[in-house]
Amino acid sequence: MSAPPAAPGRAARRPPPLGGFSVTVLGLEVRRVLRNRRTVLMTMVLPVFFYWLFGVTQRYDNTSVGHGNVSAFVMVSMALYGGVLATTSGGAMVSIERALGWSRQLRVTPLAPAAYIVIKMLTALVLGAASVAAVYLVGLLTGKAHMAVSTWVATGVIVWLGSLVFAAFGLFMGYLLPTENVMQVLGFVLVLLAFAAGLFIPLSQYSAGLRTFAKFTPLYGLNQLVHAPLLGGGVDVAWLANAAAWLAVFAAGAMWRFRVDTRRV
Amino acid sequence: MTARAEAISLRGVHKHFGQVRAVRGVDAAISPGEIAALLGPNGAGKTTTIDMILGLSQPTAGSVSVYQMAPRQAVSCGLVSAVMQNGGLLRDLTVAETLRYAASLFTRSAPVPEVLERAGITAIAGRLVGKCSGVEQQRLRFAMALLPDPELLILDEPTTGMDVEGRRGFWTAIRQDAGRGRTVLFATHYLEEADAYADRIILMRHGEIVADGTASQIKALAAGRTVRATLDEPDEGALRAIPGADRVEVRGDTVLIHASDSDAVARHLLTETAARDLEITPRGIEEAFLALTADRAGTEGRE
């Protein structure tokens, strides 16, 4: 029993670089997400369907808005909706993984908690990109949405990067709600937030009181920002402030819960 | 001690959860190459102790080191790995993908096919984890723990919920692996498991170590042995006076002497009396376990 261990020498053992982050893990995470039918349905099929319903089948392609048409406007809205759904569910994966006990399993590997969060955020961004791409692709193929090529690119990139705010939201909620069915709750919350921010119904249809309220909800800033290149009316500082403030709130909340969580697990 | 570092060193370790004192002053050292069992009933503080050895929680007082490092650092370096009681798996990855995932986290890792083979799950490598049986999932956890080729392997109640056959197969795999010189610490509340697979048993009760030794030492410690002999017209008082005798029973010409030092009693009987047909039997580990972990005082501590 006193034979020396066959394992590599103690001195040769080192913690992994980047806290264990690697492209291998990211690739497997993305593959996992795309294997989940409910996630694909919710983040890719649903926004495309909504766009089809509200932006393609209606006679919107003749009505121009800013530098494009209404169909393009709706497409950008639905891409944002899909993007935030995707990044939220990406972030909320921590909830499922905690409920399953996978987080605990990972704690006995060299994976650093911060690297785990980075992996979740990047997975959320990949999922967000896939969702935005799906809506834009259908927009392109149906030929109803009209705007300049640069506007397609600009709105797409803003939607994608802006949806990162909701990756932080998903993460925060994922730590807050310890349940495997967290996305059923968050999916509903996002619908409410989308209505509140005028993403499904233009704010001009709301009463003055509701319009004021809308300006303080989390999707308001993003909804305004993503349409800015299309409408061409410039950028209001209040929009940026709204997005930045909510990002700060969600990120701080996620950090707080994350700290509590890593102390305990 | 000298140059040889202990694999695990626990010094004056306490862990409190609010009012609950789960671990109350544990001192223990596990040397490299030992196969030790942490034995105790539910609530003895086994899992709490293991969590501290793995760096999952911090002791309220005292210190824990693994190969003279902080536990978390030892885990980061791949020196220690564990099969945990309540560690979950991702249902939407296959067995092989799960291992590739875990393997990528270590600086050095054994090849996935090799680990699959050693855990006996090569045949189900392509199966989704969600479709695997409990025993198969436990073997996957074992395979994951083998990836860094750790010097210390910790298993927390690894066979809970397995049937007899599954349990035996699982231990065969672990036993084969331990033959390579790995240090193993496992928690269990199955007495037979501790008896059959460990070189050393650390018995815990209410957050304290109540006994520490080989299986036979543990048995002797709790209940000693029973010396049985045939003796014509036995004198109970004289028998009770034999050094080392704890309790004497006389049934006709048969005497039963429960002794902590059975050797001394046997020697006395054979040399000083006319006793014949001498028999010495150890008490079962089951009895030892019950005797040592019986609820003597108030109940404190919980797992």
Interface residues (C-beta under 8 A of the other chain):
Chain A: M1 S2 A3 P4 P5 A6 A7 P8 R10 A12 R13 R14 P15 P16 P17 G20 S22 T24 V25 L28 R31 R32 R35 N36 E97 A99 L100 G101 W102 R104 Q105 L106 R107 V108 T109 P110 L111 A112 R264 V265
Chain B: P32 G33 E34 I35 L54 G55 L56 S57 Y67 Q73 V75 S76 C77 G78 L79 V80 S81 A82 M84 N86 G87 G88 L89 L90 R91 D92 L93 E97 R100 Y101 A102 S104 L105 F106 T107 R108 R141 M144 D149 P150 E151 R180 G181 R182 T183 D199
